[in-house]
Amino acid sequence: MTYQAPLAEQAFVLETIADLQGLSRYPQFAALADGIADSVLEEGARLTENVFAPLNRLGDQVGARWSPEGVRHPPEFALAYKHYVEGGWGSLSADPEFGGQGLPFTVALAFGEQLASANIAFSLCMILSTGAIEAIAAHGSVRLKAEYLPKLISGEWTGTMNLTEPQAGSDVGALRTAATPAGDGSWLIKGSKIFITWGEHELAANIVHLVLARTPGAPAGTKGISLFLVPKFLADGRRNDLRCVSIEHKLGIHASPTCTMSYGDNGQCVGWLIGAEHGGMRAMFTMMNAARINVGLEGVALAERAYQGALAYARERVQSTAIGGKAPVRIIEHADVRRMLMTLRATTQAIRAITYFNAAAVDRSRVESDTGRQQAARGLADLLTPITKSYATDQGVEMTSLAMQVFGGMGFIEETGAAQHYRDIRIAPIYEGTNGIQALDLVGRKMHADGGAHWRALLEDLTGTVAALPAAGDMAGIRAAVTPSLSDLRHAAEHIMTLEPLAAACVAAPFLKMFGITLGAALLARQAGIASDRLASGRGNAQFLKAKIATAVFFVENLLPQAAALHVSVLRSSPVHLFSLSEEQFAL
């Protein structure tokens, strides 16, 4: 299956939802005024379509291979990574002080969508490096920044996150990996980590591991965790005392080595503290927040890739007569196939809008000089992150499954590629904090931040946008559908604010989904309004703009009604319902 970057769609969302023009007014992003975002996406499309996409099936079939000497990939992977490094793609949003281009995170994210659509398993290597860069830049010493950031940003080296241990998955505070002072400012690391994405490979000259560990006498739980930089190779060229013991055999993302890492088998694994001792959780969340948005982006990317494959198949496959017809037709002419394709299209556009909206809030939080506006942007970014990660990945799984349904029996056959997309995305709702944890984070922390000021400001903004739509034609229908949904969301949110922690936990997942559906509808409504204005004034590609409006109409008429049912669930569910069965009764 081929991949074609959705350039027109990406550009439209960057303009209308991320507001690149507004970002270009900040001195740090003045280069956007020169059309650099379009250039990035156009060149990114060439790279991802021609270099990375052709390796997607090869990576699935051959995958990463473990040996005592290290993890190896098909030789084509090294060449593709070389193209990535030589093009400076890892440096897009990084700090110019260390070799970055200083572009908005939003622009880098849009390129990241292309890369993940083309080859999600390969793209995970770059995502993990981004997380390492973020953590070192925010918390590393002057020496560590100078020594490691330039090579990580260039892509000459890659980075990883080492959190999980067999007994410490989501409960990070239960980890046992130890760090002991070496007496010269460095630390000796001893322990093991599991599920380390791209923890070992041959594509880069060095791998920089960011490892959570516990120092002597550290408090129990998360308060006693510290973060350490542990390179595969030391500055003098010596191999550090660490190794990949094995890699996992997985449902999907076969080209992404998921490693079990062992540190300090010989007592000589050297690392350096990042940030303050016992400050590992703070540094970890710097990595995790960026990673969570990028994981949400994977849902967008695979939904897009699956939609493209399903659409191509539906336009070619001839089967059965249409209702009222006499001869077999291509299946795109059948009503239910149309319903599935429109669901794929509308959902993908909704989660793309949410993800880009989230990224733009992150950018504004970083460059805004006004304290109040900076705090508002940070609050919005924090609010949106669990929604992006959870709703977008859940929908990625649903859409790749739906795309298989469009293929019919052929979707279950590996040669079509449809099954691979489903297998590859299925991990996304699990890692970087399961989607259940994201929902708990939303109702337990993000909704209550600053007394709920951020979600109230968001709903006020969205309500105003929808209210400004014309009261005629398709726009009137969109306004009539989205306005009560925003009102329901406000009601549900106010209800969440009154609940005790256990009661909030019981409704966290349906509330997050309700939020995601309603937010997606409102952002599609915003795009439809702009498309309508441009059609009326004769600006832009008329067919593209009409399609934007029709897609928004489909979403609010066919998918948004789910939010009303979720509203009822949020109001009625309680601990009484969820804990009414004993453990023994579950087995009956």
HELIX and SHEET records of a PDB file:
HELIX    1   1 LEU A    7  THR A   16  1                                  10    
HELIX    2   2 LEU A   20  LEU A   23  1                                   4    
HELIX    3   3 PRO A   27  ASP A   34  5                                   8    
HELIX    4   4 ILE A   36  LEU A   47  1                                  12    
HELIX    5   5 THR A   48  PHE A   52  3                                   5    
HELIX    6   6 ALA A   53  LEU A   55  5                                   3    
HELIX    7   7 ASN A   56  GLN A   61  1                                   6    
HELIX    8   8 PRO A   75  GLU A   86  1                                  12    
HELIX    9   9 TRP A   89  SER A   91  5                                   3    
HELIX   10  10 PRO A   96  PHE A   98  5                                   3    
HELIX   11  11 PHE A  105  ALA A  118  1                                  14    
HELIX   12  12 ILE A  120  HIS A  139  1                                  20    
HELIX   13  13 VAL A  142  SER A  154  1                                  13    
HELIX   14  14 VAL A  172  ALA A  174  5                                   3    
HELIX   15  15 GLY A  221  GLY A  224  5                                   4    
HELIX   16  16 GLY A  280  GLU A  316  1                                  37    
HELIX   17  17 ILE A  331  GLU A  333  5                                   3    
HELIX   18  18 ALA A  335  VAL A  367  1                                  33    
HELIX   19  19 THR A  371  PHE A  407  1                                  37    
HELIX   20  20 GLY A  408  PHE A  412  5                                   5    
HELIX   21  21 GLU A  414  THR A  416  5                                   3    
HELIX   22  22 ALA A  418  ILE A  425  1                                   8    
HELIX   23  23 ASN A  435  ASP A  441  1                                   7    
HELIX   24  24 LEU A  442  LYS A  446  3                                   5    
HELIX   25  25 ALA A  449  GLY A  452  5                                   4    
HELIX   26  26 ALA A  453  ALA A  467  1                                  15    
HELIX   27  27 GLY A  473  THR A  498  1                                  26    
HELIX   28  28 PRO A  501  SER A  537  1                                  37    
HELIX   29  29 ALA A  542  PHE A  554  1                                  13    
HELIX   30  30 PHE A  555  LEU A  559  3                                   5    
HELIX   31  31 PRO A  561  ARG A  572  1                                  12    
HELIX   32  32 PRO A  575  LEU A  578  1                                   4    
HELIX   33  33 GLU A  583  PHE A  586  1                                   4    
SHEET    1   A 2 ARG A  65  SER A  67  0                                        
SHEET    2   A 2 GLY A  70  ARG A  72 -1                                        
SHEET    1   B 6 TRP A 157  ASN A 162  0                                        
SHEET    2   B 6 ASN A 206  ARG A 214  1                                        
SHEET    3   B 6 ILE A 225  PRO A 231 -1                                        
SHEET    4   B 6 VAL A 270  ILE A 274 -1                                        
SHEET    5   B 6 TRP A 187  THR A 197 -1                                        
SHEET    6   B 6 ALA A 178  PRO A 181 -1                                        
SHEET    1   C 7 TRP A 157  ASN A 162  0                                        
SHEET    2   C 7 ASN A 206  ARG A 214  1                                        
SHEET    3   C 7 ILE A 225  PRO A 231 -1                                        
SHEET    4   C 7 VAL A 270  ILE A 274 -1                                        
SHEET    5   C 7 TRP A 187  THR A 197 -1                                        
SHEET    6   C 7 THR A 258  TYR A 263 -1                                        
SHEET    7   C 7 LEU A 242  ILE A 247 -1                                        
SHEET    1   D 2 VAL A 318  THR A 321  0                                        
SHEET    2   D 2 PRO A 328  ARG A 330 -1                                        
END                                                                             
